[in-house]
Amino acid sequence: MTTTRPPAHPASPVVAIDVDGVLNPANPGRAETLGYRPHRYNGPAPDGRHVTGTVWLNPDHGPWLRELAEHAQPVWCTSWNHLAAAWIAPRLGLPTTWPHVPVHAGGIRFGHQNKLSPLYAWVARRPLAVLDDEFGGKDPTTADQRTADGAPTLLHPVDPHDGLRRADIDTVLTWLRRL
């Protein structure tokens, strides 16, 4: 389990990656036509209960995320926590060494995505792009304030029914190149 602090270089950007709704779409009926393949999961849920089910993953996502990793430090920011690196990463051909930001739960509370507060603390003042399918109504204001304070922040919403698409990657790459 890798939860160490980010490297000391304050300017190296971070790309935070969610799993459910981003890498595992919410529309399994359409997933296969979009290039996703089913994987059987049998293990702990975020709340510790044992669960079994199908996780849909797209093999194109591995190369796309490695491309982002050439420009920024990838970090898992998902209720999968360390299981993103241990279970999701190998199925996409990704390194199992990418760190994760420990989060207890996603979802919106008081207009804010619950995962963003621990993520902001983890990245500190580094530039940050977030690939997630769920943001609260107040999150863009917080991201704009971080940017105004010298920590450029991009909250990029991913359509949860289609999951991550090439256009999402291209948007983040364009943003990273402009830093």
C-alpha positions as CSV (number, residue, x, y, z in Angstrom):
1,M,0.0,0.0,0.0
2,T,1.5,3.3,-1.1
3,T,0.3,6.4,0.6
4,T,3.5,8.5,0.9
5,R,3.5,12.2,0.5
6,P,4.1,13.6,-3.0
7,P,7.7,14.4,-4.1
8,A,9.2,17.6,-2.8
9,H,9.2,19.4,-6.2
10,P,6.2,21.7,-5.7
11,A,5.6,22.3,-9.4
12,S,5.2,18.8,-10.6
13,P,1.6,18.3,-11.6
14,V,-0.7,15.6,-10.4
15,V,-3.5,13.8,-12.2
16,A,-6.1,12.2,-9.8
17,I,-8.0,9.3,-11.2
18,D,-11.3,7.9,-10.0
19,V,-12.4,4.3,-10.8
20,D,-16.2,3.9,-10.7
21,G,-17.9,6.0,-13.3
22,V,-14.5,6.8,-14.9
23,L,-12.6,3.6,-15.6
24,N,-15.7,1.4,-14.7
25,P,-18.7,2.9,-16.4
26,A,-22.1,3.1,-14.8
27,N,-23.8,1.7,-18.0
28,P,-22.8,-2.0,-18.3
29,G,-25.4,-2.5,-21.1
30,R,-23.4,-0.2,-23.3
31,A,-19.9,-0.9,-22.0
32,E,-18.9,-3.6,-24.4
33,T,-19.8,-1.6,-27.4
34,L,-17.5,1.2,-26.1
35,G,-14.6,-1.3,-25.8
36,Y,-14.9,-2.3,-22.2
37,R,-14.3,-5.9,-21.1
38,P,-15.8,-7.6,-18.0
39,H,-13.6,-8.6,-15.1
40,R,-15.0,-10.6,-12.1
41,Y,-14.3,-9.0,-8.8
42,N,-14.4,-11.0,-5.6
43,G,-13.1,-9.1,-2.6
44,P,-13.6,-6.3,-0.1
45,A,-15.9,-3.3,-0.8
46,P,-14.9,0.2,0.4
47,D,-16.9,-0.5,3.6
48,G,-15.1,-3.8,4.3
49,R,-17.9,-6.1,3.3
50,H,-17.1,-8.9,0.9
51,V,-18.6,-8.4,-2.5
52,T,-18.6,-10.1,-5.9
53,G,-19.5,-8.5,-9.2
54,T,-18.4,-7.4,-12.6
55,V,-16.0,-4.5,-13.2
56,W,-15.9,-3.2,-16.8
57,L,-12.5,-2.0,-17.9
58,N,-11.3,-0.7,-21.2
59,P,-7.8,-1.9,-22.3
60,D,-7.3,1.5,-24.1
61,H,-7.3,3.2,-20.7
62,G,-3.9,1.7,-19.8
63,P,-1.9,3.4,-22.6
64,W,-3.9,6.6,-22.2
65,L,-3.2,6.8,-18.5
66,R,0.5,6.0,-19.1
67,E,0.5,8.9,-21.6
68,L,-0.8,11.2,-18.9
69,A,1.9,9.8,-16.6
70,E,4.6,11.2,-19.0
71,H,3.4,14.7,-18.0
72,A,2.2,14.4,-14.4
73,Q,2.2,12.1,-11.4
74,P,-0.8,9.9,-11.5
75,V,-2.5,9.2,-8.2
76,W,-5.6,7.1,-7.5
77,C,-8.4,9.1,-5.8
78,T,-11.2,6.6,-5.4
79,S,-13.1,4.6,-2.8
80,W,-11.2,1.6,-4.1
81,N,-8.2,3.1,-2.3
82,H,-5.2,0.8,-2.4
83,L,-7.2,-1.8,-4.4
84,A,-7.0,0.6,-7.4
85,A,-3.2,-0.1,-7.6
86,A,-3.5,-3.7,-6.5
87,W,-6.5,-4.9,-8.6
88,I,-7.4,-2.3,-11.3
89,A,-3.9,-1.3,-12.4
90,P,-2.7,-4.8,-13.4
91,R,-5.8,-5.4,-15.5
92,L,-5.0,-2.2,-17.4
93,G,-1.3,-2.9,-17.7
94,L,-0.4,-0.1,-15.3
95,P,2.2,0.0,-12.6
96,T,1.0,-1.1,-9.2
97,T,3.2,1.6,-7.6
98,W,1.1,4.6,-8.4
99,P,0.1,6.1,-5.0
100,H,-3.4,6.6,-3.8
101,V,-5.0,9.3,-1.7
102,P,-6.8,7.6,1.2
103,V,-10.5,8.5,0.9
104,H,-13.4,7.1,3.0
105,A,-16.2,7.7,0.6
106,G,-17.1,9.6,-2.5
107,G,-20.3,11.4,-3.0
108,I,-21.4,15.0,-2.6
109,R,-22.0,16.6,0.8
110,F,-22.8,20.3,1.3
111,G,-21.9,21.0,-2.3
112,H,-18.5,19.4,-2.3
113,Q,-17.2,16.1,-3.5
114,N,-16.0,14.3,-0.4
115,K,-12.8,13.0,-2.0
116,L,-11.4,16.5,-2.9
117,S,-10.6,17.7,0.6
118,P,-8.1,14.9,1.3
119,L,-6.8,15.2,-2.3
120,Y,-6.1,18.9,-1.9
121,A,-4.3,18.3,1.3
122,W,-2.2,15.5,-0.4
123,V,-1.2,17.6,-3.4
124,A,-0.7,20.8,-1.4
125,R,0.2,23.6,-3.9
126,R,1.0,21.4,-6.9
127,P,-1.0,21.8,-10.1
128,L,-3.9,19.3,-10.1
129,A,-6.2,17.7,-12.7
130,V,-9.0,15.5,-11.5
131,L,-10.7,12.9,-13.6
132,D,-14.0,12.1,-11.8
133,D,-17.6,11.6,-12.7
134,E,-19.0,13.5,-9.8
135,F,-18.4,17.0,-8.6
136,G,-20.5,19.2,-6.3
137,G,-21.9,22.6,-7.2
138,K,-19.3,24.4,-5.0
139,D,-16.3,22.5,-6.3
140,P,-15.6,24.7,-9.3
141,T,-15.4,27.7,-7.0
142,T,-12.9,26.0,-4.8
143,A,-10.9,24.9,-7.9
144,D,-10.9,28.5,-9.2
145,Q,-9.7,29.8,-5.9
146,R,-6.8,27.2,-5.8
147,T,-5.9,28.4,-9.3
148,A,-6.0,32.1,-8.3
149,D,-3.8,31.2,-5.3
150,G,-1.2,29.7,-7.6
151,A,-2.2,26.0,-7.6
152,P,-3.7,25.5,-11.0
153,T,-6.6,23.1,-10.7
154,L,-8.7,21.4,-13.4
155,L,-11.8,19.5,-12.4
156,H,-12.7,17.4,-15.5
157,P,-16.0,15.7,-15.4
158,V,-16.2,12.2,-17.1
159,D,-19.5,11.0,-18.3
160,P,-20.3,8.1,-15.9
161,H,-22.3,6.2,-18.5
162,D,-19.5,6.1,-21.1
163,G,-16.6,6.3,-18.8
164,L,-13.2,7.7,-19.8
165,R,-13.0,8.6,-23.5
166,R,-10.0,9.8,-25.5
167,A,-11.4,13.3,-25.6
168,D,-11.1,13.4,-21.8
169,I,-7.4,12.5,-22.0
170,D,-6.8,15.1,-24.7
171,T,-8.4,17.8,-22.6
172,V,-6.1,17.0,-19.6
173,L,-3.0,16.8,-21.8
174,T,-3.8,20.2,-23.3
175,W,-4.2,21.7,-19.8
176,L,-1.0,20.1,-18.7
177,R,1.0,21.4,-21.7
178,R,-0.3,25.0,-20.9
179,L,1.1,25.0,-17.4
